[in-house]
Amino acid sequence: MFRTRLLSGIVLVIIALVLVITGGDVLLAGLFAVSMVGLSELYRVFHIERTLLGMTGYLAVAVYYMNLGVPFIPEIDFFVLGFLILVMAVYVMQFPKYRADQVFAAFVGVFYVAVMLSGIYQTRMMAKGVYIVWLIFLCSWGSDTCAYCVGVLIGKHKMAPKLSPKKSIEGAVGGVVGAMLLTVLYGWVFREQMNLTIAYIFILAGISGVGAFVSMIGDLAASAIKRNYDIKDYGKLIPGHGGILDRFDSVIFTAPMVYYLAKLFL
């Protein structure tokens, strides 16, 4: 199991490197594919992945990503309202085929998976985004590794025992601090390329600290949904890791957080 998990993790990192470094339409297309798979995994939990209700969600994701590439929707509010009306139209026209929780899942799922993941693309397209975008992964995967190590060594106080018994408060603190230290190191290494002062390196570290904290919420939120619906993994796409949502649950939350904080402070 460990070997399978390690090998699939290496392949996943290589794919992420290629997509993010290339950027542009290649990254956009890659994130679109990941979002569609992730959304189908979420919809499978609510048994709407192959229904008309589910199809409205997939259509909304396609429209959203096309608009990111070539903007044609003047305001995001138009997209939100249009999608909401379409979902409700399917609900009432096919009533009582769908339950209210399925309708809400169809609507929220698009934003929870696709829109939030698009923060990777939006960050990458910023000025200096080729460097800033890696904070998203430092916040999520980097902090997760640090949290695990600290938790194993000194973790005593459970953070959310009913959701994730192995996660500790000490591990959470270690994850946040670890992500910040990794970012300081990262910023120092690339300070000339990014034209960073010491002050801005610490701003980056602060962004990573917030992102690392939010990544834990994303991780636990995904676990909470699985507990509610009594499932172990969202899928089997990534051997040893589960589905897209199992591997990207924290990235989903850190991507928009890093994007908006970087846009605000950098």
JOGI-V154787 format. One record per residue. SS is DSSP state (A for helix, B for strand, O for the rest). PHI is phi in degrees with one decimal (* if undefined). PSI is psi in radians with two decimals (NA if undefined). Layout:
<<SS PHI PSI> <SS PHI PSI>>
This chain:
<<O * -0.78> <A -62.2 -0.73> <A -63.8 -0.75> <A -61.7 -0.79> <A -62.8 -0.71> <A -65.1 -0.83> <A -64.0 -0.79> <A -66.3 -0.57> <A -65.8 -0.69> <A -64.0 -0.77> <A -61.5 -0.72> <A -62.7 -0.74> <A -64.4 -0.72> <A -62.0 -0.78> <A -62.2 -0.76> <A -61.8 -0.74> <A -60.3 -0.82> <A -61.8 -0.81> <A -65.2 -0.82> <A -71.6 -0.72> <A -65.3 -0.72> <A -66.7 -0.78> <O 66.5 -2.78> <A 55.8 -2.49> <A -65.3 -0.52> <A -64.8 -0.81> <A -65.5 -0.72> <A -60.3 -0.79> <A -65.4 -0.69> <A -63.4 -0.76> <A -68.2 -0.59> <A -61.1 -0.81> <A -62.9 -0.78> <A -62.8 -0.72> <A -64.3 -0.71> <A -65.1 -0.74> <A -66.1 -0.79> <A -61.3 -0.72> <A -66.4 -0.68> <A -64.8 -0.61> <A -64.3 -0.76> <A -65.8 -0.76> <A -63.4 -0.53> <A -63.6 -0.58> <A -61.1 -0.62> <O -98.8 0.11> <O 60.3 0.73> <O -128.4 0.23> <O -67.1 -0.41> <O -123.0 0.60> <O -114.9 2.97> <A -61.4 -0.62> <A -62.7 -0.75> <A -64.7 -0.68> <A -61.8 -0.58> <A -64.5 -0.63> <A -67.0 -0.77> <A -63.1 -0.69> <A -63.1 -0.72> <A -63.0 -0.70> <A -63.5 -0.75> <A -61.7 -0.77> <A -64.1 -0.76> <A -61.2 -0.79> <A -72.6 -0.58> <A -63.7 -0.65> <A -69.2 -0.54> <A -65.9 -0.68> <A -74.3 -0.85> <O -133.4 1.65> <O -58.1 2.25> <O -137.8 -0.11> <O -99.9 2.04> <O -62.5 -0.63> <O -137.1 2.49> <A -63.2 -0.46> <A -59.1 -0.62> <A -62.7 -0.72> <A -64.5 -0.82> <A -61.4 -0.86> <A -67.0 -0.72> <A -62.3 -0.76> <A -67.2 -0.73> <A -60.9 -0.78> <A -63.3 -0.71> <A -64.1 -0.78> <A -61.9 -0.78> <A -66.9 -0.56> <A -64.2 -0.75> <A -63.4 -0.71> <A -58.4 -0.90> <A -77.5 -0.58> <A -70.8 -0.49> <O -109.9 0.24> <O -58.2 2.37> <O -103.9 0.67> <O -61.8 -0.68> <O -110.5 2.53> <O -86.7 2.83> <A -61.6 -0.67> <A -65.6 -0.55> <A -69.5 -0.67> <A -65.8 -0.78> <A -64.6 -0.66> <A -64.9 -0.69> <A -61.9 -0.70> <A -76.1 -0.94> <A -65.5 -0.60> <A -56.5 -0.65> <A -61.7 -0.71> <A -79.5 -0.68> <A -63.1 -0.70> <A -98.0 -1.15> <A -71.8 -0.87> <A -66.1 -0.75> <A -68.8 -0.67> <A -65.0 -0.48> <O -64.3 -0.21> <A -59.3 -0.46> <A -64.0 -0.83> <A -65.1 -0.78> <A -65.0 -0.64> <A -67.6 -0.75> <A -61.9 -0.54> <O -85.9 -0.04> <O -72.1 2.88> <O -62.6 2.30> <O 64.4 0.27> <A -62.7 -0.45> <A -61.2 -0.41> <A -100.7 -0.73> <A -64.5 -0.58> <O -58.9 -0.47> <A -71.5 -0.27> <A -61.4 -0.55> <A -59.1 -0.72> <A -82.5 -0.53> <A -63.6 -0.69> <A -66.6 -0.66> <A -94.0 -1.21> <A -71.6 -0.64> <A -66.5 -0.82> <A -67.3 -0.58> <A -62.8 -0.74> <A -65.3 -0.78> <A -64.4 -0.71> <A -63.2 -0.70> <A -63.5 -0.82> <A -62.5 -0.83> <A -65.7 -0.72> <A -61.8 -0.72> <A -65.9 -0.66> <A -77.3 -0.83> <A -132.7 0.11> <O -66.4 2.18> <O -129.7 -0.64> <O -97.4 2.07> <B -68.1 2.38> <B -86.8 -0.82> <B -146.3 1.32> <O -58.9 -0.55> <O -79.3 -0.37> <O -98.6 -0.83> <B -144.7 1.53> <B -57.4 -0.43> <B -84.7 -0.25> <B -82.2 2.35> <B -120.8 2.82> <A -64.7 -0.69> <A -61.7 -0.71> <A -64.6 -0.69> <A -62.4 -0.78> <A -62.3 -0.76> <A -62.3 -0.62> <A -65.8 -0.75> <A -66.6 -0.84> <A -63.9 -0.73> <A -61.5 -0.75> <A -63.1 -0.68> <A -66.7 -0.75> <A -66.4 -0.71> <A -61.4 -0.66> <A -70.3 -0.67> <A -59.4 -0.79> <A -62.9 -0.78> <A -61.7 -0.81> <A -63.7 -0.65> <A -67.2 -0.71> <A -64.1 -0.70> <O -107.3 0.42> <A -62.5 -0.62> <A -72.7 -0.77> <A -62.7 -0.63> <A -93.1 -0.08> <O 55.6 0.92> <O -99.2 2.44> <O -90.8 2.98> <A -58.5 -0.70> <A -60.0 -0.74> <A -71.7 -0.50> <A -63.7 -0.69> <A -73.6 -0.49> <A -64.9 -0.75> <A -59.4 -0.74> <A -62.5 -0.69> <A -63.1 -0.73> <A -61.3 -0.73> <A -65.9 -0.64> <A -62.1 -0.81> <A -63.9 -0.77> <A -61.8 -0.70> <A -64.5 -0.71> <A -63.9 -0.77> <A -67.1 -0.58> <A -60.5 -0.58> <A -68.3 -0.61> <A -64.0 -0.73> <A -62.2 -0.74> <A -62.3 -0.82> <A -70.9 -0.58> <A -63.3 -0.76> <A -63.3 -0.67> <A -66.6 -0.66> <A -62.9 -0.73> <A -62.9 -0.75> <A -63.6 -0.68> <A -66.3 -0.74> <A -59.4 -0.62> <O -110.2 0.23> <O 52.8 0.94> <O -125.2 2.62> <O -85.5 -0.85> <O -133.4 2.74> <O -76.2 -0.45> <O -168.2 -2.99> <O -129.5 0.32> <O -62.3 -0.70> <B -107.4 1.81> <O -53.4 2.24> <O 85.6 -0.21> <O -118.9 -0.42> <B 102.2 -2.40> <O -99.3 -3.06> <A -57.8 -0.79> <A -68.5 -0.47> <A -70.0 -0.58> <A -92.4 -0.53> <A -107.2 0.24> <O -58.9 -0.66> <O -83.1 -0.61> <A -61.3 -0.62> <A -54.9 -0.63> <A -88.3 -0.63> <A -73.9 -0.53> <A -58.4 -0.95> <A -68.6 -0.55> <A -64.5 -0.83> <A -63.8 -0.71> <A -60.1 -0.89> <A -72.6 -0.61> <A -68.9 -0.70> <A -65.6 -0.70> <A -64.1 -0.58> <A -81.1 -0.67> <A -109.3 -0.26> <O -108.3 NA>>
